[in-house]
Amino acid sequence: LDHPGVIPIYGFGHDSQGKPFYAMRYLRGERTFEDEISDTHQIVDTSARSVAFRKLLRDFATVCRTIDYAHSKELIHRDIKPNNIMTGDYGEVLVVDWGLAKSLENDNRDDIADNALETEASASRALLTLGVAGTLSYMSPEQADQTSLATKASDIYSLGATLYHLLTGRPAYEGESISEVLARVRSGVFEHPRTVRADVPAALDAICVKAMSYAPADRYPNASAIANDIDRWLADESVSVWPDPVLERIRRWTKRNRTLATSIAAGLLVAVLTLSVASLFLDAARRREQAANDALVAANQTLAGQNVELRRPQYAAQFQVARSLWQTLEFDEATRVLASMDQDL
């Protein structure tokens, strides 16, 4: 492998006793990704922790692309975990310990028998024999169950398990014994990152869960796809495995279109102010109209009262005429006069 994320091999051969050896770059001062994760989760200051967290994600995306390069060469790592990733002081991110790497061009089905994990004792021996002691928590269910050969999808799962550790500060699978952890890995059931830590962003939770899908076919198609989603999240863009809520889409659109959003906001503000002023004017006009109506009703009532007082003398005179006619037995004429009188009085 010739890649910046893979430690170069300078040479190989056999020693005087016939044992194979290889010479590689000496790592001086580099720290493991597990150390970086642990330190980040211990940072108290929220702002500083956020900066460190984003660096971890960028480094993780680099690891994904390194593994994608290895896969393009038909080579799988089979032991991806935070402790097998080294980081340097100058931005170096290296995937190390390729001792379990395997070429997919040489399909060796004896791997299943070699990896048989039946009892706790045999599990310990098998894991130690393979050099993967302590890495069970990052192993895919199909590897742990020994139902199939390790594939590129198995590395995808291990990348997801590494991301899980990054997000939560602990492995996805833990237990008091190898057999207990093994059973949990085989089941493929784990607490989602957001269940362990409520502050884990939903999109990153979805990326992790997608990579750690139980069925290999349900995982990301390649390691680069994980890196692309991580890059999108870091750039504040939507990721492929998480539908953003409406409010989040609005926030993201506003951030990308600040000038247009500002213009729209200003227009809305002017519209709201205009409507508010118009509403005040309309309310004042309605109050003036109501006051005028009330004054008109009062005036009508006053006029009606005055009209009644003016009609009373005429009413009394007509009544006296009708009374005189009645007394002279002129009943028809008296009735006519009474009928012509104002009935409202």
KAWORA-V296906 format. One record per helix or strand of 3 or more residues. SS is the DSSP state (h for helix, s for strand). FROM is the first residue (numbers start at 0). TO is the last residue. If there is no record, write none. Layout:
ss: <SS;SS>
from: <FROM;FROM>
to: <TO;TO>
//
This chain:
ss: <s;s;h;h;h;s;s;h;h;h;h;h;h;h;h;h;h;h;h;h>
from: <8;19;32;45;81;84;92;109;119;135;140;151;177;192;201;215;222;245;257;330>
to: <13;23;40;71;83;86;94;113;129;137;144;167;186;195;210;217;233;255;326;339>
//
